[in-house]
Amino acid sequence: MDRRSYYEAFCSHDSRFDGKFFVAVASTGIYCRPVCRARTPKEENCAFFSTAAEAEEAGYRPCLKCRPELAPGNSPLEASGNLARTAAREIKANCASGERLGDLASRLGCTDRHLRRVFEAEFHVSPLRYRQTCQLLLAKSLLTDTDLKILDVAMAVGFGSLRRFNAVFEKEYRLTPSALRKQRDGHRGRQDSFTVEIGYRPPYCWQEILDFLKARAIPGVEVVRDGTYLRTVRIKECVGWIAVNPSARRNTLAVTVAEPLIRVLPQVLDRVRALFDTDSDPQTIREALAGMERIDQRLPVYGLRVPGCFDPFETCVRAIVGQQITVKAATTLAGRLAGTLGRPVETKVAGLTHLFPTPEEIAREKEVEQQLGRIGILSVRGKTIAALAELFAQGTPVTKERLLAIKGIGPWTADYIALRVLDDPDVFLPTDHGVKTALKGYSKEAAIALADTWRPWRSYGVMNLWML
């Protein structure tokens, strides 16, 4: 868009533009989200940036009212095939890990020089500057929404010392962490957990997503009750639990995190974003799926998301276990698997009793096929799960091609995993029972031709069909 279009979009305060750009105001030195309800500045005082990092690089500090750290991010389609945007998502998810740019570039299959060049061309800031902004915005969220000690906040976002954190925070935001905390109202958290928020573009069909996850919740690992999703979590050596439910105050999901997970908080939040598809653009998807009205007048469901996954290996195993059986039966078997091979854990949350086994744990297990057979999982699927565990344990990137190379994983399973685990927004499942039921009267060829009109959002089309 040109400058005038950006300004008109900003004046509309339309949530469809939230996270798509940021507006900085020269007269105040502050940058805001397009949905900010503060007094609208004059156009000549505004500058527009594609990312928060770019605004901060230009010397602006985040608005305390609209809170840029709550803005939703880019959809999977926007990142798919775009090295810079893929790198940006990785940097945000691992901003506290201290990962070197060279290591990230190696994981993405390029040199660090090339990654730096394409990143700066796309976002007009260096990867290191982008990571610092992610760290500071996460810190700002923790200082505003939790009672964590400032030292704990500094460590959680990846600063090596409280002194350095205070210095960088004050330099960039012209405000000390302690001064920011004094501006909030009352206390926010509890000693054994804390709550942060993740933004999304409304509307959000929370109940539909919750019902989908409830039907597939692995006993002992996941629980859905009272409008809240809860699960056990293990990332690296950190173990705990999370709870997710909609915030009553704004267009955000409230994520309650057990205190032991603070050291891996960026990874936890990234996985929650993936699971609940918070970065999608409902308006764009609705326009692409408008033709679904011919199937049923209730379609497309505005604001419907595609549930992703919190743990890729767990969801892949769940897909294999669920081959050619009902959702309920697959849920029962997945719970037995977690109870047999998973690690017991104390969470103080009713129903959360086990961690799902890691690929390494299954790969090390002797006679795993026989153990799985004793809990009702067919031998052929036990072999497939063992092979999948080996793939994950090797650290090899999971792709549809590598999945299809495993005996026991066919096109439906690979596509289902692509839809939920690989963030592919353009998957169609013509042989899926739910899809065939919803498209009763369509031949396979006709169904595929119909779905082609939904590109590149066929995954959302599938989710709509599952709602019928």
Buried (B, 14 or more C-beta within 10 A) or exposed (E): EEEEEBBEBBBEBBBBBBBBBBBBBBEBEBBBBBBBEEEBBEEEEBBBBBBBBBBBBBEBBBBBEBBBBBBBBBBBBBBBEBBBBBBBBBBBBBBBBEBEBEEBBEEBEBEBEEBBEBBBEBBBBBBEBBBBBBBBBBBBBBBBBBBBEBEBBBBBBBBEEBEEBBEBBBEBBEBBBEEBBEEBEEEBBEEEBBBBBBBBBBBBBBEBBBEBBBEBBBBBBBBBEEEBBBBBBBBEEBBBBBBBBBBEEBBBBBBBBBBBBBBBBBBBBBBBBBBBBBBBBBBBBBEBBEBBEEBEEEBBBEBBBBBBBBBBBBBBBBBBBBBEBEEEEBBBBBBBBBBBBBBEBEBEBEBBBBBBBBBEBBBEBEEBBEBBBEBEBBEEBBBBBBBBBBBBBEEEEBEBEBBBEBEBBEEBBBBBBBBBBBBBBBBBBBEBEBBBEBBEEBEEEEBEEBBEBBEEBBBBBBBBBBBB
